[in-house]
Amino acid sequence: MRASGMKALLLLETSMRLILTALLFVAGLFFVFLGIGFLLTPASSAEDFGLATSGVEGLATIRADMTAFFIVAGACMIWGAWRRKGDPLLISAALFAIAFVGRAINAIAVEPYDGFWAPMLVEALAVALCLAAYRMLPHQAFAGGLNRQLGR
């Protein structure tokens, strides 16, 4: 009886790890493709986010900053899922947490706009997913150097 209970617990833990890893990978791909959209078509991608370009400088800023945000956040999610490492997920969690706090401050300081909760929900879910997977997947400090993290 006791052995079957341990097997069931191990199966549940393994299933949860697999589900979290799959969710991380899919979400990471979504964010990377979003970032690529900002790189290739910054004006239309910015419009989808309620941003307006103001000339070449605005276009360059949107192309650089939004691309960097989404590709780094998504790539760290994919990296964590692919390598079964929790450490890169802290980077994604931090990026989305900062974005969430910025939106919350804006909603309080200015006023909430229609549908303001939707991007905040995505950010909150991304943070929760990354932190849950961080707790579930093995991790080690980055102090060992990036080469060891990359398997070199």
N, C-alpha and C positions, 0 to 999 in steps of 0.2 A: 504494500500500500504506500509506504513511504517513498520507494523508488519511483513509482508511477507518478506521484505528486511532484517529485523533482524533475522528472522528464517533462511533465506538463508545463512546469514553470520555465524550464529551459526552452521549450518549444515556443512559449508565449514571448519570451525575451528575444529569441531569434526572429520570430515573426515581426515583432515591433521594430527591431533594428532594420529589417529588410524594408518594411513599410516606410520608416523614416528616411532611409537611404534613397528609396525610389522617389519620395516626395521632394527631397532635397535636389535630386538630379533634375527632375522635371521643372521645379521652380527655378533652379539655376539656369536651365536652358531658356526658360521664358524670359528671365531678366537679361541674359546675354543677348538674346534676339532683340529685346527692347533696346538695349544699348547699341546694337548694330543698326537698328532703325534710326536712332539719333545720329549716328555717324554718317549714314548714307542719305537720309532724307530728314535733315534737322528741322526744316520749316514745318512739314506736315506732322512730324512726330511731336514737335513742340506744341502745335495747335491742339493735338489730342490731349495734352496736359494743361491746356489753358494758358500757354505761354505764347507771347508774340515776339517776333524778332524785330529788332530795330537796326536794320542795316547789316553790314558785313561783320561788324564787331559783335553784335548780338547773336548773329548766326554762328560765329566762331565760338562764342562762349557756350551756347547751347550744345553745339556739336562736341566740344571738348568736355565740359563738365557733366552733362547728362550721360554721355557715352562712358566716361570714366566711372561714374557712380554705378550704373547698371551692370557694366561688364565686370568691374571688380567684385561687386556684391554677388553676381551670378556665378562668376568663375570660382570664387571661394566656396560657394555652395556645392558646385560640381566637384571641385578638388576634394572637399571634405567627404562627399558621398563616394567618389571614385576610389580614393585612397583609404576610406574608412577611418578618417582622422577627424577628431573634433576641433582641433586648434583653428583651422581656417574659418570655421563657422562663427567664431567670435568676431571676426572682421565684418562678415555680413550682418551679424546681429547688431554690431555697433553702428554701422551705416544706417540700417533701417530704424534703429532706435532714435538716432539723432534726427532723422527725417520725421519720425512720428512726433517727437518733442517740438520740432520746428512748426509743424502743422497745428499742434495743440496750442502753442503760444500764439500763432496767428489767429486761430479761432477765438481765443480769449481777448487778444489785444485789438484786433480789428473787428471782425465778426465772422461767424461761420457762413459759408456760401452753400448753395444747394448741392447736396451730394458730397460735402466735405468729408463725411465719414467713410466713404468708399476707399480712398487711398490710404486713410489711416488704418482701416481694417486690414488691408493688404500688408501694410508695414508691420502691424501688430502680429499678424499671423506669421510673417517671415521671421520676426524676432523670436516668437514662441517656437517655431519649427527649428530654427538654428540652435536655440538654447536647449531644447529637448534632445536634439540629436547630439549636441556637445556632451550632454550628460550620459548619453547612451553609448556613443562611440569612444574608442580609446583616444587618448590625447597625451601629448608631452609638450614641455615648454619649447618655445622657439629658440631658446638659448643655445641649442645645439648647432644652430646655423641653418641657413636656407638650403645648402647643398644636401645635408642629411635629410631634411624634410622632403626634398625633391627626389630622394633615392639615389643620389650620385655618390 
